[in-house]
Amino acid sequence: MARRARGAVLGIVGILAIPSVSSASFHLMKITEIFAGKSGDLNAQYVMLQMYSGGQNLVMGHTVTVYDAAGVVAGTFTFPTDVPSGNSQDYILLATTEAETLFSITADLVITPALVAAGGKACFEGIDCVSWGSFGGSSSSPSPTGNPFGSPDGIQSGHAIRRDISHGNPSTLQDGDDTNDSRDDFDCVDTAMPINNAGASGTYTDPVACPVCGDNIKQSGEQCDGADATACPGGCLTSCVCPAHDSVVLPVKPVKVKIPDEAPVSVTKTVKVKVVNADVNEGGNDTIKLTATSNCPVGVTVGTPDFGGAGDETVVDAGKKATAAVAVTVTDAAFTTFNSKAPKRCTLTFTSTTTGTNPSGGGGSVAVVSNLDPTTSNNSTTAELNVFDENDSETASPPHESFAVSLKPVKVKIAAGNTASTKKTKPVVGNADIVPAADSGDSISVSVDVSACPGPPTVSLDMDSDAAGDQSSQLVDGGRTGKGELLLTFDASAVTTGNAKSPQRCTATITATGPTDPDPDTTNNATKLVIDILDKNDL
């Protein structure tokens, strides 16, 4: 979108051939323009590099890599030779044959079509990267890109995106023109103008103009525009983007409540829930609100979260966390349990929302309306509430009652340079058949659903280490539990980590099935395993 008047087009007019005292190399240059095709000629594409110091023409063996919206490599293009000219402000043009024809220009490196206008990323080595549209891959590797340009729509057909060089000298590219945020660093331009290393250029002007921020009409490349703000009603910023503050609620362990045989009675548990301000690159502080809900029956009361007497909102510095207390009260009338071995189960849900921000820190805050959190998977977490009510009589078997024990949340870390990581956890199943006498052994099978996780991960489950090979079931005596081993392997290419404070989160479902299916109490047959994944390749 056109955000400001431009004093020059990348220094295209009156290019200065200024000798440089820097040593000959290739690393002092940036991606300055990308064209991803036009209607009727989608394969006419180019990526343009520009030097901001002399002697940067030794590019032989170096690469430009293009990624699709998911962060998967769509094309890698290697310079077979150096380019002739290495003056400061010189260009290097990578273009398809279709682009050479459209612009009547000769590319310095001919490439195949790999740019997808809707979303992607282009990188020159690990020196400079640019992302756009619906790109959801790494925003930090191999070089930071920050927010994608034109999210979520991408590069407008027939238009180029061009680096904004107005920060310093508006006639020359400088290192400071790169803030590592594609949304801030690039503009949509109506006239695409590729320039090759010899200084030859071509142009194409699309009949449809770039969107203009501030006209109250949301167009391609804008998330919102004034009152036209369906994505974030009432919250559109003057830059025609929605607020995007990253808050995280940390996983919570399962909660166990035991109601004594003293009816009528109620039991209150205090659950501690932590929130994190993950706007680590912004600084200052954010106001974060925590809400608590449940799918529990009448008779279970979930109180309003309280941050040390401050209520359900608190100010949290960037990268820091705060703890709230949530009172959960359970009455004996709320549940009827099968027996003392099998819990009745329901789920608590905790959700964080950024409601205010102050990037400069200190007191005061600007309200944030309709925030679009960049990592929505970790805005909420669930905790299973397991209730044992001693006021209920023991139920005789059959029918048989089996259950899955609630599991603690787990963390998966993929080390920098590694392509995958495996996490081990131990699922536990139980046989609640104790009346009139404990069973001699029921076969309880276990299934694992990881379809909600990125990849999804590969699964290896063994519920009986004494038997050869992996076993999905185990014989469990009445009143006892049995433990297995579950290995989950996550592929780094499927994981996107916002930053070190903002992991990607998913939930795996582990289900126990006994001789009676469905059994008397289906609330405890499955447990949700909350998994936080941190891919250090993204950091």
BASE-894292 format. One record per residue (C-alpha): y, z, x; residue in one letter. Coordinates in steps of 0.1 Angstrom, whole numbers, plus 5000, padded with zeros to 4 digits. Last residue first. Layout:
N
Y,Z,X,aa
Y,Z,X,A
...
# end
This chain:
539
Y,Z,X,aa
4821,5167,5150,L
4799,5141,5133,D
4771,5142,5159,N
4771,5180,5153,K
4754,5174,5120,D
4756,5206,5100,L
4732,5208,5070,I
4734,5237,5045,D
4702,5240,5024,I
4698,5260,4991,V
4662,5264,4981,L
4658,5264,4943,K
4628,5283,4931,T
4603,5272,4905,A
4577,5289,4882,N
4599,5319,4875,N
4615,5308,4842,T
4582,5294,4829,T
4569,5327,4817,D
4536,5324,4798,P
4522,5296,4819,D
4527,5259,4813,P
4502,5251,4828,D
4476,5278,4830,T
4455,5277,4862,P
4486,5280,4884,G
4516,5258,4893,T
4542,5268,4917,A
4574,5247,4921,T
4598,5244,4951,I
4630,5226,4943,T
4653,5215,4972,A
4690,5219,4970,T
4717,5201,4990,C
4748,5210,5010,R
4767,5191,5036,Q
4785,5215,5060,P
4822,5223,5059,S
4833,5248,5086,K
4822,5226,5116,A
4838,5196,5100,N
4832,5171,5072,G
4795,5167,5080,T
4778,5135,5067,T
4740,5134,5068,V
4719,5103,5063,A
4722,5090,5099,S
4713,5125,5112,A
4678,5123,5097,D
4666,5156,5082,F
4631,5169,5088,T
4618,5196,5063,L
4588,5217,5074,L
4572,5240,5048,L
4547,5267,5058,E
4527,5288,5033,G
4526,5324,5020,K
4504,5339,4994,G
4512,5368,4970,T
4491,5395,4954,R
4488,5412,4920,G
4458,5390,4911,G
4443,5373,4941,D
4458,5341,4955,V
4438,5310,4964,L
4461,5284,4980,Q
4474,5250,4972,S
4492,5220,4989,S
4470,5220,5020,Q
4479,5203,5053,D
4449,5197,5075,G
4419,5220,5082,A
4418,5252,5062,A
4429,5285,5075,D
4466,5276,5075,S
4466,5273,5037,D
4498,5264,5019,M
4507,5236,5043,D
4537,5214,5035,L
4553,5186,5055,S
4583,5169,5040,V
4605,5141,5053,T
4642,5145,5044,P
4658,5124,5017,P
4678,5108,5033,G
4704,5132,5019,P
4689,5159,4996,C
4686,5157,4958,A
4652,5140,4961,S
4638,5170,4980,V
4612,5180,4954,D
4584,5202,4968,V
4551,5209,4950,S
4529,5240,4953,V
4494,5246,4939,S
4481,5280,4929,I
4443,5285,4928,S
4436,5318,4912,D
4417,5346,4929,G
4396,5377,4920,S
4420,5384,4892,D
4433,5420,4890,A
4421,5439,4859,A
4431,5442,4823,P
4457,5433,4833,V
4467,5423,4869,I
4473,5385,4866,D
4507,5382,4883,A
4495,5357,4910,N
4523,5350,4935,G
4537,5321,4955,V
4557,5322,4988,V
4574,5293,5005,P
4579,5298,5043,K
4607,5279,5059,T
4609,5256,5089,K
4638,5232,5096,K
4634,5200,5115,T
4663,5181,5131,S
4670,5144,5135,A
4688,5118,5157,T
4699,5141,5185,N
4729,5134,5207,G
4749,5163,5192,A
4725,5189,5178,A
4714,5186,5142,I
4718,5221,5127,K
4699,5230,5095,V
4708,5263,5077,K
4687,5281,5051,V
4693,5298,5018,P
4669,5327,5010,K
4638,5319,4989,L
4630,5331,4954,S
4592,5338,4950,V
4573,5312,4930,A
4553,5324,4900,F
4519,5325,4885,S
4508,5339,4851,E
4474,5331,4836,H
4468,5331,4799,P
4446,5350,4804,P
4457,5377,4812,S
4470,5409,4796,A
4507,5417,4793,T
4520,5449,4809,E
4545,5466,4786,S
4582,5462,4790,D
4604,5492,4799,N
4598,5487,4836,E
4621,5456,4835,D
4619,5434,4866,F
4648,5409,4868,V
4652,5382,4894,N
4687,5366,4895,L
4687,5333,4915,E
4718,5325,4935,A
4736,5292,4932,T
4763,5276,4953,T
4794,5256,4945,S
4821,5239,4965,N
4796,5229,4992,N
4785,5195,4977,S
4822,5186,4969,T
4831,5178,5005,T
4865,5160,5003,P
4878,5183,4975,D
4899,5163,4951,L
4924,5189,4939,N
4937,5185,4903,S
4969,5205,4909,V
4977,5223,4941,V
5006,5248,4938,A
5028,5251,4968,V
5025,5285,4985,S
5047,5313,4998,G
5040,5336,5027,G
5031,5327,5062,G
5014,5295,5071,G
5030,5261,5078,S
5004,5242,5058,P
5010,5263,5027,N
4986,5254,5000,T
4976,5264,4964,G
4948,5261,4939,T
4918,5253,4961,T
4887,5257,4941,T
4855,5277,4949,S
4824,5279,4926,T
4797,5306,4922,F
4767,5300,4900,T
4742,5327,4889,L
4707,5316,4878,T
4680,5331,4856,C
4646,5346,4863,R
4622,5370,4846,K
4602,5386,4874,P
4564,5386,4876,A
4547,5416,4892,K
4558,5444,4868,S
4546,5424,4837,N
4554,5394,4815,F
4591,5404,4813,T
4612,5406,4782,T
4648,5402,4791,F
4683,5410,4778,A
4674,5442,4760,A
4671,5462,4793,D
4707,5454,4800,T
4718,5435,4831,V
4753,5438,4847,T
4765,5416,4875,V
4797,5427,4893,A
4812,5401,4916,V
4828,5412,4948,A
4849,5387,4968,A
4849,5381,5005,T
4874,5360,5025,A
4868,5333,5052,K
4888,5317,5080,K
4891,5281,5093,G
4926,5277,5079,A
4940,5310,5067,D
4928,5323,5033,V
4951,5334,5005,V
4932,5350,4976,T
4924,5342,4940,E
4899,5360,4916,D
4917,5393,4915,G
4937,5408,4944,A
4918,5442,4943,G
4897,5434,4973,G
4890,5398,4964,F
4877,5403,4929,D
4853,5379,4911,P
4854,5382,4873,T
4823,5399,4860,G
4789,5384,4851,V
4774,5401,4820,T
4737,5398,4812,V
4728,5410,4777,G
4729,5375,4762,V
4708,5352,4783,P
4714,5340,4818,C
4728,5305,4825,N
4754,5320,4848,S
4791,5318,4857,T
4813,5330,4886,A
4847,5315,4896,T
4864,5318,4929,L
4900,5307,4935,K
4913,5297,4969,I
4950,5298,4981,T
4953,5278,5013,D
4967,5287,5047,N
4984,5272,5077,G
4965,5247,5098,G
4957,5212,5086,E
4928,5203,5109,N
4907,5233,5099,V
4911,5227,5062,D
4877,5244,5057,A
4892,5275,5040,N
4860,5295,5035,V
4847,5316,5006,V
4823,5345,5007,K
4804,5361,4978,V
4793,5397,4977,K
4771,5406,4946,V
4776,5440,4931,T
4746,5450,4909,K
4749,5468,4876,T
4719,5482,4857,V
4718,5488,4820,S
4698,5514,4800,V
4683,5520,4766,P
4658,5527,4779,A
4648,5549,4808,E
4619,5531,4823,D
4640,5517,4852,P
4655,5482,4853,I
4650,5466,4887,K
4675,5439,4896,V
4669,5415,4925,K
4696,5390,4936,V
4687,5359,4957,P
4709,5354,4988,K
4743,5337,4984,V
4753,5304,5001,P
4789,5302,5013,L
4817,5289,4990,V
4836,5262,5008,V
4872,5249,5003,S
4884,5215,5015,D
4919,5204,5003,H
4923,5168,4991,A
4954,5165,4969,P
4954,5130,4953,C
4970,5101,4970,V
5001,5080,4961,C
5021,5092,4991,S
5044,5111,4966,T
5014,5133,4957,L
4996,5130,4924,C
4986,5163,4909,G
4995,5161,4872,G
4961,5145,4864,P
4941,5139,4896,C
4918,5109,4892,A
4936,5097,4861,T
4970,5097,4878,A
4994,5071,4865,D
5022,5096,4862,A
5032,5091,4898,G
5008,5066,4914,D
4972,5076,4919,C
4943,5070,4943,Q
4960,5039,4956,E
4943,5011,4974,G
4942,4988,4944,S
4969,4997,4919,Q
4980,5028,4901,K
5013,5020,4883,I
5040,5047,4884,N
5062,5025,4907,D
5061,5049,4936,G
5037,5033,4959,C
5039,4995,4959,V
5006,4977,4957,P
5002,4946,4980,C
5013,4913,4965,A
4990,4888,4948,V
4996,4852,4960,P
4980,4860,4993,D
4998,4850,5024,T
4978,4835,5053,Y
4991,4832,5089,T
4981,4819,5123,G
4988,4830,5158,S
4986,4818,5194,A
4995,4844,5221,G
4967,4834,5245,A
4949,4867,5238,N
4946,4858,5201,N
4970,4867,5172,I
4959,4872,5136,P
4986,4873,5110,M
4978,4884,5074,A
5008,4882,5052,T
5009,4906,5022,D
5005,4937,5043,V
4985,4968,5034,C
4995,4997,5057,D
4976,5017,5083,F
4981,5049,5103,D
4984,5074,5074,D
4952,5064,5055,R
4934,5058,5088,S
4940,5093,5101,D
4936,5096,5139,N
4974,5099,5144,T
4976,5066,5163,D
5011,5054,5168,D
5014,5080,5195,G
4995,5057,5219,D
5023,5031,5217,Q
5025,4997,5201,L
5059,4980,5205,T
5088,4969,5182,S
5091,5000,5161,P
5096,5022,5192,N
5083,5056,5180,G
5066,5063,5146,H
5072,5028,5132,S
5040,5014,5146,I
5021,5013,5113,D
4987,4997,5120,R
4980,4967,5098,R
4956,4963,5069,I
4952,4926,5060,A
4953,4910,5026,H
4934,4883,5009,G
4913,4908,4989,S
4927,4943,4990,Q
4911,4965,5016,I
4893,4995,5001,G
4892,5008,4966,D
4885,5045,4971,P
4903,5051,4993,S
4930,5027,5005,G
4927,5038,5042,F
4899,5062,5049,P
4909,5098,5056,N
4904,5110,5092,G
4893,5083,5115,T
4882,5102,5146,P
4864,5084,5174,S
4826,5080,5179,P
4824,5099,5156,S
4849,5120,5137,S
4850,5106,5101,S
4812,5102,5100,S
4800,5081,5070,G
4814,5080,5035,G
4835,5049,5036,F
4847,5041,5000,S
4878,5024,5010,G
4888,5022,5047,W
4879,5034,5082,S
4895,5027,5116,V
4881,5037,5149,C
4895,5039,5184,D
4882,5047,5219,I
4845,5054,5213,G
4838,5017,5217,E
4863,4997,5196,F
4853,5009,5162,C
4853,4994,5127,A
4846,5014,5095,K
4835,5005,5060,G
4844,5004,5023,G
4852,4979,4996,A
4863,4952,5020,A
4829,4949,5036,V
4832,4937,5072,L
4801,4922,5088,A
4807,4884,5089,P
4795,4871,5123,T
4817,4873,5153,I
4834,4848,5176,V
4852,4865,5206,L
4886,4854,5219,D
4890,4837,5185,A
4907,4803,5183,T
4932,4798,5155,I
4937,4775,5125,S
4941,4806,5102,F
4915,4796,5077,L
4893,4777,5102,T
4892,4805,5128,E
4886,4829,5099,A
4856,4809,5088,E
4843,4809,5124,T
4844,4847,5123,T
4871,4865,5143,A
4875,4890,5172,L
4911,4886,5185,L
4924,4904,5217,I
4961,4910,5217,Y
4988,4916,5244,D
5013,4944,5240,Q
5012,4954,5277,S
5000,4924,5297,N
4963,4918,5303,G
4957,4881,5299,S
4925,4863,5308,P
4899,4881,5285,V
4869,4896,5303,D
4835,4881,5297,T
4805,4885,5273,P
4824,4908,5250,F
4799,4925,5227,T
4798,4925,5189,F
4778,4951,5170,T
4773,4945,5132,G
4765,4964,5100,A
4758,4998,5116,V
4752,5024,5089,V
4780,5047,5080,G
4774,5047,5043,A
4803,5024,5036,A
4791,4998,5061,D
4798,5001,5099,Y
4813,4976,5123,V
4810,4980,5161,T
4833,4965,5187,V
4818,4964,5221,T
4823,4964,5258,H
4803,4944,5283,G
4833,4924,5295,M
4865,4941,5283,V
4885,4940,5315,L
4918,4930,5297,N
4935,4964,5299,Q
4957,4956,5329,G
4990,4965,5312,G
4996,4993,5287,S
4997,4993,5249,Y
4970,4968,5244,M
4962,4953,5210,Q
4929,4948,5192,L
4924,4925,5162,M
4894,4925,5139,V
4888,4894,5118,Y
4872,4880,5087,Q
4869,4848,5068,A
4835,4854,5053,N
4849,4863,5019,L
4863,4828,5015,D
4866,4822,4977,G
4887,4853,4972,S
4898,4866,5006,K
4882,4881,5036,G
4880,4914,5054,A
4912,4912,5075,F
4917,4940,5100,I
4948,4947,5122,E
4959,4971,5150,T
4927,4984,5166,I
4940,5002,5196,K
4943,4997,5234,M
4944,5017,5266,L
4907,5017,5273,H
4901,4984,5289,F
4907,4989,5326,S
4931,4978,5354,A
4950,5008,5367,S
4983,5016,5351,S
5015,5003,5367,V
5022,4980,5338,S
5038,4946,5336,P
5058,4940,5305,I
5051,4908,5286,A
5072,4916,5256,L
5063,4901,5223,I
5094,4888,5206,G
5082,4888,5170,V
5046,4902,5169,I
5058,4937,5178,G
5032,4950,5154,L
5051,4934,5126,V
5086,4948,5130,A
5111,4971,5112,G
5087,4979,5084,R
5100,4993,5052,A
5079,5022,5040,R
5049,5030,5019,R
5036,4995,5012,A
5000,5000,5000,M
# end
